[in-house]
Amino acid sequence: MRREEILVDTDWLAERLLDPRIRVVDCRYYFDGRDGRAEYRKGHIPGARYLDWTDVTVDPNDPIAYRLAAPEHVARRLGDLGIGDEHLIVGYDDEGGHFVARLWLTLTTYGCGDRLRILDGGWTRWVMEGRPVSVEEPVWPRSRFTLPGRDPDPALIVDADTVHRAIAEGTAVVLDVRRLSEYTGEEVRARRGGHVPGARHWFWQQSLDWDGQRTFLPAAEILRRAQRVGLTPESVAITYCHGGVRAAHAALALRLAGIRNVRVYVGSWAEWGNRDDLPVALGLPAPQLCS
Amino acid sequence: MSERLRTTIAEILTRFRAERDWSLRELAERSGLSIAYLSELERGRKLPTLEVLDRLAAAFGMTTAEFFGALAGQLGRMEAVSEGCDLWRGLEAEDRQELLRYADYLRWRRARLGRGSSGSSDEA
């Protein structure tokens, strides 16, 4: 995947803030108790509206946590926000595209990932560069968004059974992109802690200049970091995390690094850790399997 | 029926969670269910599917049979209460007084015959 197919930079966006064909969405979200929408209200990129991934890419009526919403739900929510077939979506957050990646995963799964661009560096870079900020909340007329796909694209999304087979048969490299403490089982966020047996640990933030502007690192650097856990451009890889958000970001980053066959196990640990029929491993990764 | 079932499930979930001193987040993580959905269940606003109940049983560390057993017990108690209420509602004020007097008499008679208090057999 070429960088320009998905990423845009701050200069590019600054020149197009008044372009009516572009819909800028603020996707900031926090797991630490802060409210993304409140942060948006305090200030955002001029002309942006707030997009809550837990409302657009998850069906709030679905009992299963984090499960990808049906295409009808996603299309309706985007249309309600005022995003239509004529628009190009530009998403940003302040974690290097962490939450926009979930939208990328969703749109790509249903066949129109090309309708989205991620602002490289997002809010972090925008603010560091001292660009204009607004508290005005635009109103967009309701629109019609069409998602062509009904069935998830199997080239991107896999289920637990596929992961299970892949580790048994050695047909894919499974990457756990969560914190190391979640991988080892020290931090338990399901009935069982630990990781998928044989999974390698590759923390998702490794693809970013996390301590700087939170932009994606050059493809060659991401690839170099992926090679530390044995990946090559020819590898078939499956990423997972806890709820299928960090895993989406990691998959996108690995695709940017030139690894084409990267899939996401969306059910992730929220499912695997709670299914007693699936095997679990505990402890640190073997030295050659960590990065 | 669906309302009584919703209420009963809500009560049992709230009780099980309180007994374990878990937050909603903790229950969500152990069951793989969303916090928003669990909150609706505990308020009796949603009727869960069997799959969801099965996940909840596992989250509480119970077998499906134990969980459904507890649910059935609670439902039975609710229905007994409900029957009593229906009976009460169908009576005039005078009838109610008479019924209360008769209940007093039954309790007195039972005590006299040495059959213990009028409490249910699983008390104490």
Interface residues (C-beta under 8 A of the other chain):
Chain A: V58 P60 N61 D62 P63 I64 A65 Y66 R189 A190 R191 A270 E271 G273 N274 D276
Chain B: A28 E29 R30 S31 G32 L33 S34 I35 A36 Y37 P48 T49 V52 R55 A58 A59
